[in-house]
Amino acid sequence: MFKSIILASFIFIVFSYSAFADRSLNIVIFGDSLSDTGYANNFHNIDSDWPTIPTNSKMLKQATYSSPDIHYTVWPQYLSESNKDISIPNNIFTLPQNINRAVKPSLKGNDYAAGGATTICKGIGKKGDYIPPPIGPLRDGLNCSDSDNTIEKYNQIDSYLKQHDNKADSNTIYIIWGGANNAFLQLQDFANNQSTLAKLYLLIKYYITGDVSLTKELKGMDSAAKDIAYDVYYLIKYGAEPENIYVINLPDLGITPMATNNGKDLHSFKIALFNSLSTAFNNELKSGILPLGVNIIDSQKFFSTIIRNKKVKVSGVEYKFSDVRHSACDFSGPNALTCIPKDYNSGKYDKYLFAGQIHPTSYAHKVLAKYIASKLNITNF
């Protein structure tokens, strides 16, 4: 009798876990171009040079920041094999300046991520055509500049809450991935505002000591991580369960072709500078959100493994990459939103890691989706 009870309990646990692992999860995504499934859905109508898919000249390239494909191109789309809604953007509450320019506010999916988005009011957009919505609301005590003071109310998380009776769902999985564009703004700020003498001093210091110490820029990344931690707190405040929130950290930004000059220089001050910003962000993020009981998906480990080994194993399956240093597209050409690799039809670039100077290829996104699914315990994928 006792053995029967134990066996019955074991079977119940196994089947309960299986039901959890294979259930169709309700997933909502906030972030930037790394998670954007086509927020700027009208860009092709205002850009006369918008490309088509080389294998199908009648099909426009998707408005995603990745290498072109007829089907999926970014990780939420691949993950949507378990939940169709996360492959659809949500741009209903876009900024008025975007309407009928880059954005036609008609999409009501579960992916609120928008290319160029940051954790602050200032994003990376296209003047006159596109202003990305911030990922979440500003922390208490922070304000937008006068010229940006209307932007915050269109942030992605509040846009989601407005469409759901100002409530987060305790059973919904929330995934947040941001901070990269904050880093690129910091790098732009460094390039534009540091004196030549200061840059020379830092460069010499790096070559002598190997140390990069850019106080203002590092503080900016600390602040970005605190913004993400506030986004987590904000979702919990409105009803989300901490254990159902997943935050993706930043990969080492120094691995990108932008940092390595398309693989030509693998030991430069620029690489150390890029990596210092992502490291500062990840350290602050970890200390800020782990006490809240949420989950971190370690993209830094994922991408570093690929760079080091040209392969990565996910859930027992090995995925190989043919090139982890160079961009598939013309390095000096347009970014991954509109670029098409040369000789695309040859398949030469099918297993490259990078599509352009920063963004991963659709193949890399597919593997990343497998990695994220493993962290969510999705087994039917």
N, C-alpha and C positions, 0 to 999 in steps of 0.2 A: 504493500500500500504506500509506504513512504517513498519507495523508488518510483512509483507511478506518479506521485505528486511532484517529485523533482523533475521527472521527464516532462510532465505536462507544463510545469513552470518554464523549463528550458525551451520547449517548443513555443510557448507564448512569447518569451523574450525574443527568440529568433524571428518569429513572424512579425512581432511588433516593430523590431528594428528594420526588417525588410519593408514593412509598410511605410515607415518613416522615410527610409532611403529612397523608395521608388515613387513616393507620392508626388503629385504635381504641385510644386511650390508656387505660391504667389510671391513674385520677386519684383522689387522696385529699385531702380538704379539712379544715382545722382553722380554727376562728374563732368569731365571735360572731353576732349577729342578722343581720348583713349577708350571711352565708353559710348561715344556718340554714334547712334545708328541712323542718323539722317535728320537731325533737328532743323538744319537750314534747308528745308525741302523745296525752296523756290530759287536757290542759287543758280540752277541751270537755266532758268528763264531770263536772268539778267546778265549772265555771262555768255557772250557770243562764242567764246572759245571753249565752252565746256566739252570735255572729251566723251567719246563713246567707247564701249568695250571693244577691243580689237577683234575679238572672235565673233562679235555681233554688232555690226555698224549701226543697227537701228536701236540699240539699247544704250542709254546714257549710263555713264559711270555713276554709281551711287554716291550720295553726298556724305561719304564716310572718309575718315583719314587713314586709309590703308590701300594696299594694292588692289586693283580692280578684279572683280569676279562677277559672274552672272548671278550667283546665289548669295552666300554669306560672305562678309568681309571683316567684321569685328566681333569680339568675344560674346557680347550679349545676343547677337544673332545666332551664333553656334549654340549657345546655352538655351536658346528658345526652342530647341528640340524637345525640351522638357516643359516649356511654358511659352506659348506663342506671343503673349502680350509684351514680353521684354524685348522682342525684336522690333517693336514699333515705338518710335519716338513720341514724346508728349511735348507739344509746343503751343498749346491752347492759350496760355497766359504769357506769350512772348512780349517783349518790349514793343511799344507802339512804333518806334523807329524802324523795327524790323519788318513790320507787316507790309506785304506786297513788295518787299525788297528781297532780302534773303530768305524770309520766312513767310509761309502761308499757314496761318494758325488753324490747322484742320486735323492734327494728329493727336490721338487720345490714348496712346499706349502707356507702358510702364517705364519707359526709359526717358528720363528727364535730362540726361547728360547733353551738354552742348559744347561743341568745339570752341576753344579759346576761353572757356570759363575758368575763373579763379575763385578764391574764397573771399575776395574783396570786391569792391565796386568796379574797379578797373580790370578789364579783360583784354584779350587779344582778338580783335575783330577786324572788320574792313570798314573804313570810314565811309559813312553815308549809306552803307548797305546792311551792316550787321554788327550788333552789339550783343555779346554773349551774356546770358543771365548768370549771376553769381550762383555758386552751389548752394549756399544757405544764407540765413540772415546774419547781420553783423552782430558781434558780441556787444554786450552792454558797455557803453562808454565810447564806442567807435562810431565814426560818422563818415559818410561819403563826402567828397569835395562838392562844392556848390554845383559844378557842371555835371556831376554824376548823382545828384541827390535823389533822382527818381528811380535809379536802377535797382536799388536794394529790394524794393517791394515786389520785383519780378523774379526773385530768387527761386531756384528749383524746388527747394523743400516746401516753401510756403505755397508755391504753385500746386504742388501735390496735395497739401492740406486743404486748400480752397476747393479742390475737386472731390474731397472726401470728408465733408462736414467738419473740417478743422480737427480731424482725428487721425492718428496713426493706428494701424491695425496690429494688435498683439501677435497675430499669427502670420504676418507678412515678413518676408526676408527683405531687409534693406541693405543695399551695397553702395558704399561711397568710395569714390576714387578721385582724388584731387590733389592739388599742390604743385604739380609739374609746371603749370603756367605761372604760378607765383614765382617759381625759381627762374623762369625765363625772363620775367619782368625784373627780377633782382639783377640778373646778369646784364640786362639792357641798361638798368640804372647804373650798374658798375661801369659799363662801357661808356656811358654818356657823361657821368658826373665825377668820376675819379680823375684827379689831375694826372698828367703824364708822369710827374715825379713820383706820385704815390704808387702808380702802377709799376713803375720801374723798381721801386723799393720792394714791393710785394713779389715781383718776379725774381729779383736777386735773392730775397729771403727764401723763396721756394727752392731755388737751385742750391742754396747753401744748406738749408735745414730740412727741406722737404715738407715744410709746414705751410698751410694756407690759413690765414686768420683774417677774415673780412667781417669785422664786427657788425656793421650795418646790414650787410647781406644775410649773414647768419641769423641775426635777430628777426629779419623779415621771414625767414623760413620757420623759425620758432613760432612766430605769430601765425603763420599759415597752418601749422599743426594744431595750434590752440583753436583756430577757427574750426577745423574739422572736429576736434573734440567737442566744441560747442554745438556743432551740428548734431552730433551723437546725443548729447544731453537734450537738445531741443526735440529730437524725435522721441526720446524716452519720456520727456515731459508731456508729450501729446499722445502717449499710449503705446509706443513701440516697446517690445521686450528686448532688453539688452542682449540676451543670448541670440537674438535673431538679427542683430546688426553686425555687418561685416565691413571692415574698413581695409582697403588695399593700400599698402604702403608704396613708396616710390622705389623704382629701380635705381641703380647707380646711374645718374645722368651722364657720367663720364664715359659710359659705354657707347653712347650714340655717335653716329657718323659726324654730327655737328661738332661734338667735342674732340673727336680723333682726327678731324680733317679728312673724313672719309677713309679712315684706316691708315693714314699715312704717318701719324704720330701717336704712338700708344703710351708715351711717358712724358706728358707735357704739363705745364702749369694750368692750362685750360682744363685738362681732364681732372686734375686735383681740385680746381675751383668748382667745376660742376659737381663732383662727388661730395665735396664739403657741404654743399647746399642740400643735397638729398639726404646725406647722413644726419645733418642737423635736424631736418624735418622728421626723419624716421625716429630718431631718439626722443624728440619731444612728443611725437605722436604716441609712441609706446607708453611713455610715462603719463600721458594725458588721458588715454582711453582705456587702458587695461583695468584701472581701478573701477571703471564703470561696468565692467563685466561683459564687454563686447569682444568681438573676434577680430584679429588681424590676419589678413591674407598676405603672405610674404612674397610680393613680386620681386623684391630685391634678391632673394635667394633663387627664385625661379629663373630670372634673366641672367644672373651671375653664373649659374650652372650651365646655361646654354653658351654663354661667352667662353667659359673655361673649357667645355668639353665638346662643343658643337652638337650637343644632344642633351636630352633631358628625359627622365623616366617619370611617367605619371600613371598611377594606379597599375603598375606592373608592365606598362607598355612604353617602349622606347621610341622617341621622336627625334629624327636627325635633321640637322640644318646644313645646307651646302656652303653658306657664307654668313658670318656673324659680325662682320666689320664694315662692309660697304653698303651703300644704298642701292636698291634695285633701280630706282629712277635716276635720272640725271642729277648729280649732286648739286649742281648750281641752278637747276631748273625749279619749277613750281613745287609746292609742298605736296604732301600725300593726299590732300583733298582732291587735287586735279591731275596729279602726275600719272603717267603711264610708262612703265619700264620699256626701254628699247628692246626690240626682238621679243616682245611679250609672248607671241604665239609659239616661240621655240621652247618655252617651258624652262629656260635657263634660270629664271629668277623664282621659280615656284617655291623653293625652300630657303630663300633668303630670310634673314631675321628682320632686316629693316627695309621698309618701302622707300622712305626718304631720309632726310637728315635726322629725324626724331622718331617717327611713327613705325610701329611694327607692320609686317606684311599680313595679309589675310591668313597665310599658313601659320604664322606665329600666333595670331589671334585664336585660331582654331585650337592650337595646343594649349594656349592660356585658358581657354574655356574649359578644356579637360581638367586643368589644374584647379580652377575655381570650383568646378563641379565636384571634385574630390573633397574640397574643403566644406562643401555644403551637403556632403553625403548623398549626392545624386548618383545613383548607380546605373540608371537606365539611360545612359547617354554615351 
